[in-house]
């Protein structure tokens, strides 16, 4: 069956607006994300309180490191979030090849993000910012924890690509992609906040 | 959506009409295969146990609590919540921004992506300019707007059930209050 006819079949099958029946798996994902909110908020709060009380320590590090590398990384992660949602749209239209391409791009962007974060950590280590300094531990904890989430997200994206190649997903069955999307966008949201709070302010 | 009639599908060699491949029934893709190893058996057992647990009073109570919350939040006035499948905006490449129709691949998703990029650029410029009284509040505002855009449009909270919104906002509110409290108490040294 061609992509076009699949897409048309899907549009014809669209029901009229019906009351929301929430999906259990999606609800579970949101509850999990709520717990992640608490963990990340705690790490960010620790940083904010330290930043509020020690403004000099941090502007010193900012001067040394510059902002270009981390800005590139931010755009990469924003782009990966966009490609994620484009992939979801493709599978909702029944286009499996489109799903594979966009989610593959998401995985690549996420991997490059982690790579650049490694480069950044290396530079910081040369500048003498270690985990045992007051600022170091408050800086590395949230960013590294976020980096770990990105690594898990990249692996998850690759799994989606593999399953898509085997034909798991269709215009009627894309919940797995949607749930991964929730996770990936959440990781993006966390970075949006970390970027502003840790690198810009 | 324009519906032009397409010729029926035919086999390319014989020319005989063929029926389209049936789609997976819902849940088929998630169905577990037959267990071959001990680990697979264990996973199958856990899944089976969790399915059996659905009938237990605890889960039933949790279920009805969730339903009660859902019913309560669905009564909050606002635009009617529609199912994700029913909201056309996710399927269209055309979206309406401030009264103007814009057609780009990806529709609203691409528009949001461009907005996120522009907001980030402004934030970076703000950070590099000399700091004024409004610099930090402005940067925080941009960050919150960006986060809200992703949550509303990419995570579909705008059109999804309001229960998800409650689930997200509850921890956010608690941790925000905690942070404000921690900032307001004087430092006693580290």
Interface residues (C-beta under 8 A of the other chain):
Chain A: X1 X4 X5 X8 X11 X12 X14 X15 X16 X17 X18 X19 X20 X21 X22 X26 X27 X30 X31 X33 X34 X35 X37 X38 X41 X42 X44 X45 X48 X49 X52 X53 X67 X71 X74 X75 X78 X79 X81 X82 X84 X85 X86 X89 X92 X93 X134 X163 X168 X169 X170 X171 X172 X173 X176 X178 X181 X182 X185 X186 X188 X189 X192 X193 X195 X196 X197 X199 X200 X201
Chain B: X1 X3 X6 X9 X20 X21 X23 X24 X26 X27 X28 X29 X30 X66 X70 X74 X80 X81 X82 X83 X84 X85 X86 X88 X90 X91 X105 X106 X107 X109 X110 X112 X113 X116 X117 X120 X123 X124 X126 X127 X128 X136 X139 X140 X142 X143 X146 X147 X150 X151 X153 X154 X155 X160 X161 X163 X164 X167 X168 X170 X171 X172 X174 X175 X176 X178 X179 X182 X183 X187 X190
